[in-house]
Amino acid sequence: MGTTRREVLKTGGGMTLLGLLAAAGWLKPEEATAQAWNKGAFEAKTMDETMKAFGGGTPAQSKDVTFVSTPDIAENGAVVPVGVTSSIPKTESIAILVEKNPNLLVASFDIPPGTDPTISTRVKMGQSSNVYALVKADGKYYVASKEIKVTLGGCGG
Amino acid sequence: MADPMKIRANVVGDSTEVKVLMSHEMETGQRKDAAGKTIPAWFIQNVSATHNGKTVLSAQWGPAIAKNPFLAFKFKGAAKGDKVQITWVDNKGEKRTDEAVVG
């Protein structure tokens, strides 16, 4: 009986150690990425909350922020190409937001000096919505918007 | 391990245009499976690009980036034959780095 108890303890202890290792293995990279990932901004559900998470006020409308190769009508909401160019000097970052998605913020790009303030990617859209390009330049926020209609199943929407 | 990224880097005028196609599910955490259970979110959170050890772009992504993400950007200062490295890290801590030669 004694050996059984020992064995049980051994296995139990081994499991716990493995569990701990796994937990440590999972936790470490998450902690590392959490620092560079603005959780508050990505979980915000309104424009105001998002701006608060960025630590900025109401962004100014700007004609110097433009959408490039972005469609007016997207046939498939799962893959909508969006490109943003800023001609504001000292552009530090560009963010893409979709107004009617569960969380507005799609992505934010930091633009170091020497990199052109123009990026393009593909986003998901739940439904037709305004898409915002938020640009931080010289500590101030600027925004431009564009409406993209999403056709669902090709039957209009 | 995730599939390798497809990276193209070409000198266009005075800057280098980089196009990246990554291979990732980008699960939003909003969808439900056939049994009605929510499929947990699984998406790329951080992307960075370096050239000669200097960061030329860093990005934070949410789950609303489309599946198998595409990214294009331009930077100055690279010559033909230089290497550009792209790294992504997802919310499970998995990461992948690939590099391409500027052509």
Chai-1 contact restraints between the chains, C-beta under 6 A:
chainA,res_idxA,chainB,res_idxB,connection_type,confidence,min_distance_angstrom,max_distance_angstrom,comment,restraint_id
A,P29,B,G93,contact,1.0,0.0,6.0,A-B,restraint_1
A,E30,B,G93,contact,1.0,0.0,6.0,A-B,restraint_2
A,T33,B,Q45,contact,1.0,0.0,6.0,A-B,restraint_3
A,T33,B,N46,contact,1.0,0.0,6.0,A-B,restraint_4
A,T33,B,V89,contact,1.0,0.0,6.0,A-B,restraint_5
A,A36,B,N46,contact,1.0,0.0,6.0,A-B,restraint_6
A,W37,B,Q45,contact,1.0,0.0,6.0,A-B,restraint_7
A,W37,B,Q60,contact,1.0,0.0,6.0,A-B,restraint_8
A,F42,B,G62,contact,1.0,0.0,6.0,A-B,restraint_9
A,V79,B,A66,contact,1.0,0.0,6.0,A-B,restraint_10
A,N101,B,A64,contact,1.0,0.0,6.0,A-B,restraint_11
A,L105,B,G62,contact,1.0,0.0,6.0,A-B,restraint_12
A,V106,B,G62,contact,1.0,0.0,6.0,A-B,restraint_13
A,V106,B,A64,contact,1.0,0.0,6.0,A-B,restraint_14
A,A107,B,A59,contact,1.0,0.0,6.0,A-B,restraint_15
A,A107,B,W61,contact,1.0,0.0,6.0,A-B,restraint_16
A,A107,B,I65,contact,1.0,0.0,6.0,A-B,restraint_17
A,S108,B,Q60,contact,1.0,0.0,6.0,A-B,restraint_18
A,F109,B,A59,contact,1.0,0.0,6.0,A-B,restraint_19
A,D110,B,S58,contact,1.0,0.0,6.0,A-B,restraint_20
A,P112,B,T55,contact,1.0,0.0,6.0,A-B,restraint_21
A,G114,B,F75,contact,1.0,0.0,6.0,A-B,restraint_22
A,G114,B,K76,contact,1.0,0.0,6.0,A-B,restraint_23
A,G114,B,G77,contact,1.0,0.0,6.0,A-B,restraint_24
A,T115,B,V56,contact,1.0,0.0,6.0,A-B,restraint_25
A,T115,B,L57,contact,1.0,0.0,6.0,A-B,restraint_26
A,T115,B,F75,contact,1.0,0.0,6.0,A-B,restraint_27
A,D116,B,S15,contact,1.0,0.0,6.0,A-B,restraint_28
A,D116,B,K74,contact,1.0,0.0,6.0,A-B,restraint_29
A,I119,B,F73,contact,1.0,0.0,6.0,A-B,restraint_30
A,S120,B,A72,contact,1.0,0.0,6.0,A-B,restraint_31
A,T121,B,F70,contact,1.0,0.0,6.0,A-B,restraint_32
A,T121,B,L71,contact,1.0,0.0,6.0,A-B,restraint_33
A,R122,B,A66,contact,1.0,0.0,6.0,A-B,restraint_34
A,R122,B,F70,contact,1.0,0.0,6.0,A-B,restraint_35
A,V123,B,A64,contact,1.0,0.0,6.0,A-B,restraint_36
A,V123,B,A66,contact,1.0,0.0,6.0,A-B,restraint_37
A,K124,B,A64,contact,1.0,0.0,6.0,A-B,restraint_38
A,K124,B,A66,contact,1.0,0.0,6.0,A-B,restraint_39
